[in-house]
Amino acid sequence: MYEIGRHDWPTPGYFGCWYTCPTRKVTVYLEFWDSFEDQCDITRALKIACQLNALGLIITRKPPRSLNPQNGGNISRHLDYKECPFKPFQPQFNSTFHAVDHDDLIIERHITDSVAIVSFENERFIYKFMTDSCFQRSFETEERNYLALAGVSGISGLRAVVRKAGVVQGLLTSYIEGKDLWSVAQNSDNIEESELFDITNRIVQLASVLEEQNFYHEDLKCSNVIRRDSDGELFFVDLGGGKTRGMYRPDRETHIILYGCDAVDALFTLGRTLWSLWMGTHPSSSVKVDGIRNKMVRDIITDCEEGNVETIIALRRKYFSAPL
């Protein structure tokens, strides 16, 4: 039994999932209507589908989540089902935001296997789309963050979601003409200290502005910061959450997954991002600031690592007199 994919509907408890039937070696579509209790329901549903030689089932439970006095008050395990047409798996997420059709986009070039630069209505945009390895929740989180931070400096605008083959599977955001800071970090030995310090200042300022909006970038790192060519302004991208090894304390992983990061987590990740910028490499479980040539930056990173300040705003006030 192998899960191919899953899509949670907007109504809690309702979802569709695709599994490989171990007996018939075919893909089966299962649609649960507020009836799922545990993974055993998947096994039972696949057995029913096998008996019926069906490729699609709608699963309900009667009585739904009720106590059955005939079996000592235990929750009933009885599944109700009816056959339905097979639906092929398509990565998708839920959205009520303005949608445009994928066929109206002109792909200029791919940046990664899930991000491309496109033209739409004579403007350039970043098109981020789902693949089989993407998580639905990440895209829904990213859309929600873009909308909550609309108009905030350092965040590109969300133009629309993208519908392809009848389902929403992508985000269309403003295109920033520039380079990510990882490409800058790779050449940091050849960049003037004053320029690196200006970038450091801008990162801290932007992170503090977002903290004022009660937002912390869970996956902040150099590759998720774009520096605009025209004026050096920074933009944080990839707002869907996620974690990169070395950018957070391992003992905080479970907490961040369940509840998101707090100010201390964000400070730690900010410090690791600055360390990467100056050192031109990814951080490991521990970092040393000795190799950073600017003393103030060494102090800033140390404060982030050791939690010597409580918030990013406090860090900004300690080292930088005023916002840019």
C-alpha positions as CSV (number, residue, x, y, z in Angstrom):
1,M,0.0,0.0,0.0
2,Y,1.7,3.2,-1.2
3,E,0.3,6.7,-1.0
4,I,0.6,8.6,-4.2
5,G,-1.0,11.9,-3.0
6,R,-3.7,13.5,-1.0
7,H,-5.8,16.7,-1.2
8,D,-7.6,18.1,1.9
9,W,-10.8,20.0,1.0
10,P,-11.7,23.3,2.6
11,T,-14.3,21.5,4.8
12,P,-12.4,20.0,7.8
13,G,-12.4,16.2,7.7
14,Y,-13.1,15.9,4.0
15,F,-10.3,14.8,1.7
16,G,-9.4,12.7,-1.3
17,C,-6.4,10.4,-1.4
18,W,-4.7,8.2,-4.0
19,Y,-3.2,4.8,-3.1
20,T,-1.6,1.9,-5.0
21,C,-3.7,-1.2,-4.4
22,P,-1.2,-3.9,-3.4
23,T,-3.3,-6.7,-4.9
24,R,-4.2,-5.3,-8.3
25,K,-1.2,-2.9,-8.6
26,V,-3.5,-0.1,-9.7
27,T,-4.1,3.4,-8.4
28,V,-7.3,3.8,-6.4
29,Y,-9.0,7.1,-5.5
30,L,-10.6,7.3,-2.0
31,E,-12.9,10.1,-1.0
32,F,-13.5,10.4,2.8
33,W,-16.5,12.4,3.9
34,D,-15.9,13.3,7.6
35,S,-15.4,9.6,8.3
36,F,-11.7,9.0,8.6
37,E,-10.5,7.8,12.0
38,D,-7.1,6.2,11.4
39,Q,-4.9,4.6,8.8
40,C,-6.8,1.3,9.2
41,D,-9.7,3.0,7.3
42,I,-7.4,3.2,4.3
43,T,-6.7,-0.5,4.5
44,R,-10.4,-1.3,4.8
45,A,-11.4,1.0,2.0
46,L,-8.8,-0.6,-0.4
47,K,-10.0,-4.1,0.5
48,I,-13.6,-3.0,-0.4
49,A,-12.4,-1.4,-3.6
50,C,-10.6,-4.7,-4.4
51,Q,-13.7,-6.7,-3.8
52,L,-15.7,-4.5,-6.0
53,N,-12.9,-4.1,-8.6
54,A,-13.5,-0.4,-8.2
55,L,-11.1,2.4,-8.9
56,G,-12.9,5.0,-6.9
57,L,-14.9,5.0,-3.6
58,I,-16.7,7.6,-1.5
59,I,-16.3,6.6,2.2
60,T,-18.7,7.6,5.0
61,R,-19.4,6.0,8.4
62,K,-22.8,5.3,10.0
63,P,-23.4,6.1,12.7
64,P,-20.8,8.9,12.3
65,R,-18.4,9.1,15.2
66,S,-21.0,7.8,17.6
67,L,-21.0,5.4,20.5
68,N,-22.4,2.0,19.7
69,P,-24.0,0.4,22.9
70,Q,-24.0,-3.0,21.3
71,N,-20.2,-3.2,21.3
72,G,-19.7,-1.8,24.8
73,G,-19.7,1.9,23.9
74,N,-16.8,1.7,21.4
75,I,-16.8,3.9,18.3
76,S,-18.3,2.0,15.4
77,R,-15.8,0.8,12.8
78,H,-18.5,0.3,10.1
79,L,-17.7,2.0,6.8
80,D,-20.3,3.0,4.4
81,Y,-19.2,3.3,0.8
82,K,-20.4,3.9,-2.7
83,E,-18.5,3.6,-6.0
84,C,-17.4,6.8,-7.8
85,P,-15.5,7.6,-10.9
86,F,-11.7,7.5,-10.7
87,K,-10.0,10.9,-10.5
88,P,-6.3,11.2,-11.5
89,F,-4.0,12.7,-8.9
90,Q,-3.2,16.4,-9.5
91,P,-1.2,18.4,-7.0
92,Q,-3.5,21.3,-5.9
93,F,-4.4,23.6,-3.1
94,N,-7.5,25.5,-1.9
95,S,-7.9,29.1,-2.7
96,T,-10.7,31.7,-3.2
97,F,-8.3,34.3,-4.5
98,H,-8.4,35.7,-8.0
99,A,-7.3,33.0,-10.4
100,V,-5.8,33.1,-13.9
101,D,-5.5,30.3,-16.4
102,H,-2.1,28.6,-16.8
103,D,-2.6,28.7,-20.6
104,D,-2.5,32.5,-20.5
105,L,1.0,32.5,-19.1
106,I,4.1,32.7,-21.3
107,I,7.0,30.7,-19.8
108,E,10.2,32.6,-20.3
109,R,12.5,30.3,-18.3
110,H,12.6,27.9,-15.4
111,I,14.5,28.9,-12.3
112,T,14.0,25.5,-10.5
113,D,11.7,22.5,-11.2
114,S,8.8,24.4,-9.5
115,V,9.6,28.1,-10.2
116,A,9.6,29.9,-13.5
117,I,9.7,33.5,-14.8
118,V,6.6,34.1,-16.9
119,S,4.9,36.9,-18.8
120,F,1.3,37.7,-18.2
121,E,-0.6,40.7,-19.6
122,N,2.8,42.2,-20.8
123,E,4.3,42.0,-17.3
124,R,6.9,39.7,-15.8
125,F,6.0,37.5,-12.8
126,I,7.4,34.7,-10.7
127,Y,5.3,31.6,-11.2
128,K,5.6,29.0,-8.4
129,F,3.7,25.8,-8.9
130,M,3.1,22.5,-7.3
131,T,4.8,19.3,-8.3
132,D,4.2,15.8,-6.9
133,S,6.7,16.4,-4.1
134,C,5.1,19.7,-2.9
135,F,2.9,20.1,0.2
136,Q,-0.6,21.5,-0.1
137,R,-0.4,23.3,3.2
138,S,2.8,25.1,2.3
139,F,1.1,26.7,-0.7
140,E,-2.0,27.7,1.3
141,T,0.3,29.1,4.0
142,E,2.3,31.1,1.5
143,E,-0.9,32.6,-0.1
144,R,-2.2,33.5,3.3
145,N,1.1,35.2,4.2
146,Y,1.3,37.2,1.0
147,L,-2.3,38.5,1.5
148,A,-1.6,39.3,5.2
149,L,1.6,41.2,4.3
150,A,0.2,43.0,1.2
151,G,1.7,46.5,0.9
152,V,4.5,45.8,3.4
153,S,8.0,46.7,2.1
154,G,10.2,43.8,1.3
155,I,7.4,41.5,0.3
156,S,6.5,41.0,-3.4
157,G,2.8,41.3,-4.3
158,L,0.6,38.3,-5.0
159,R,-1.1,39.0,-8.4
160,A,-3.2,35.8,-8.6
161,V,-3.3,32.1,-8.1
162,V,-2.9,29.9,-11.2
163,R,-5.4,27.3,-12.3
164,K,-4.2,24.4,-14.4
165,A,-6.4,21.5,-15.7
166,G,-9.3,22.8,-13.6
167,V,-7.4,23.0,-10.2
168,V,-5.5,25.7,-8.4
169,Q,-1.8,24.7,-8.4
170,G,0.3,27.8,-8.5
171,L,1.1,31.3,-7.3
172,L,1.8,34.4,-9.4
173,T,3.9,37.0,-7.7
174,S,5.7,40.2,-8.7
175,Y,9.1,39.7,-10.4
176,I,12.1,41.3,-8.7
177,E,14.9,42.1,-11.0
178,G,17.9,41.1,-9.0
179,K,19.9,38.2,-7.4
180,D,19.4,36.2,-4.3
181,L,21.9,36.7,-1.5
182,W,23.3,33.2,-1.8
183,S,24.9,34.3,-5.1
184,V,26.3,37.3,-3.3
185,A,27.6,35.2,-0.4
186,Q,29.4,32.9,-2.8
187,N,31.5,35.9,-3.8
188,S,31.7,37.6,-0.4
189,D,35.5,37.5,-0.2
190,N,35.6,39.8,-3.2
191,I,32.9,42.3,-2.0
192,E,33.8,45.4,0.0
193,E,33.1,45.2,3.7
194,S,31.0,48.3,3.5
195,E,28.7,46.7,0.9
196,L,28.3,43.5,3.0
197,F,27.5,45.6,6.0
198,D,24.9,47.6,4.1
199,I,23.2,44.3,3.1
200,T,23.4,43.2,6.8
201,N,21.7,46.4,7.9
202,R,19.0,45.9,5.3
203,I,18.3,42.3,6.3
204,V,17.9,43.3,10.0
205,Q,15.7,46.2,9.1
206,L,13.4,44.2,6.9
207,A,13.2,41.3,9.5
208,S,12.2,43.9,12.2
209,V,9.6,45.4,9.9
210,L,8.1,42.0,9.5
211,E,8.3,41.3,13.2
212,E,6.2,44.5,13.7
213,Q,3.6,42.7,11.5
214,N,3.8,39.6,13.8
215,F,5.5,37.7,11.0
216,Y,8.6,35.5,11.2
217,H,10.1,33.9,8.1
218,E,10.5,30.3,9.2
219,D,12.8,29.4,6.3
220,L,14.9,32.5,6.2
221,K,18.3,32.0,4.4
222,C,20.4,33.7,1.8
223,S,18.7,32.0,-1.1
224,N,15.3,33.2,0.1
225,V,16.4,36.9,0.0
226,I,16.4,38.8,-3.3
227,R,18.5,42.0,-3.7
228,R,17.0,44.3,-6.3
229,D,19.5,45.6,-8.8
230,S,18.1,49.1,-9.1
231,D,18.4,50.2,-5.5
232,G,19.6,47.3,-3.3
233,E,16.3,46.9,-1.6
234,L,15.7,43.4,-0.2
235,F,12.7,41.1,-0.6
236,F,12.0,38.0,1.4
237,V,10.6,35.2,-0.7
238,D,9.3,31.7,-0.2
239,L,6.8,32.4,2.6
240,G,5.3,29.0,2.8
241,G,7.3,27.8,5.8
242,G,9.7,24.9,5.9
243,K,13.0,24.4,7.7
244,T,16.6,24.1,6.5
245,R,19.1,22.1,8.5
246,G,21.6,24.3,10.3
247,M,19.3,27.3,10.4
248,Y,17.4,26.4,13.6
249,R,18.1,24.7,16.9
250,P,17.4,20.9,16.5
251,D,15.7,20.8,19.8
252,R,13.1,23.3,18.5
253,E,12.2,21.4,15.4
254,T,9.0,19.8,16.8
255,H,7.8,23.0,18.4
256,I,8.3,24.9,15.1
257,I,6.4,22.2,13.1
258,L,3.5,22.3,15.5
259,Y,3.3,26.0,16.5
260,G,5.6,28.0,14.2
261,C,8.7,29.9,15.2
262,D,8.8,32.6,17.9
263,A,11.1,35.7,18.3
264,V,14.0,33.6,19.7
265,D,13.8,31.1,16.8
266,A,13.6,33.9,14.3
267,L,16.7,35.6,15.9
268,F,18.6,32.4,15.7
269,T,17.7,31.9,12.0
270,L,18.5,35.6,11.3
271,G,22.0,35.1,12.8
272,R,22.6,32.0,10.8
273,T,21.6,33.9,7.6
274,L,24.0,36.7,8.4
275,W,26.8,34.2,9.1
276,S,26.2,32.6,5.7
277,L,26.3,35.9,4.0
278,W,29.7,36.8,5.4
279,M,31.2,33.3,5.3
280,G,29.8,32.2,1.9
281,T,28.9,28.7,3.2
282,H,26.0,26.9,4.9
283,P,26.1,26.7,8.7
284,S,26.4,23.4,10.5
285,S,25.2,22.5,13.9
286,S,27.6,25.2,15.4
287,V,29.2,28.3,13.9
288,K,32.2,30.3,14.8
289,V,32.3,34.1,14.2
290,D,36.1,34.4,14.3
291,G,36.3,34.4,10.5
292,I,34.0,37.4,10.1
293,R,36.0,40.5,9.5
294,N,33.5,43.0,10.9
295,K,33.4,43.2,14.7
296,M,29.8,44.6,14.9
297,V,28.6,41.8,12.7
298,R,30.3,39.3,14.9
299,D,28.5,40.8,17.9
300,I,25.2,40.8,16.1
301,I,25.5,37.1,15.2
302,T,26.6,36.2,18.7
303,D,23.5,38.0,20.1
304,C,21.3,36.0,17.7
305,E,23.0,32.8,18.6
306,E,22.9,33.2,22.3
307,G,19.6,35.1,22.6
308,N,21.2,38.2,24.2
309,V,18.3,40.2,23.0
310,E,14.6,39.3,23.1
311,T,13.4,40.4,19.7
312,I,14.6,41.4,16.2
313,I,13.4,44.9,16.9
314,A,15.6,45.1,20.0
315,L,18.5,43.9,17.9
316,R,17.9,46.6,15.4
317,R,17.7,49.3,18.1
318,K,20.9,48.1,19.6
319,Y,23.0,48.2,16.5
320,F,21.3,50.5,14.0
321,S,20.1,53.9,14.8
322,A,17.1,54.2,12.5
323,P,15.2,52.2,9.8
324,L,16.4,52.7,6.2
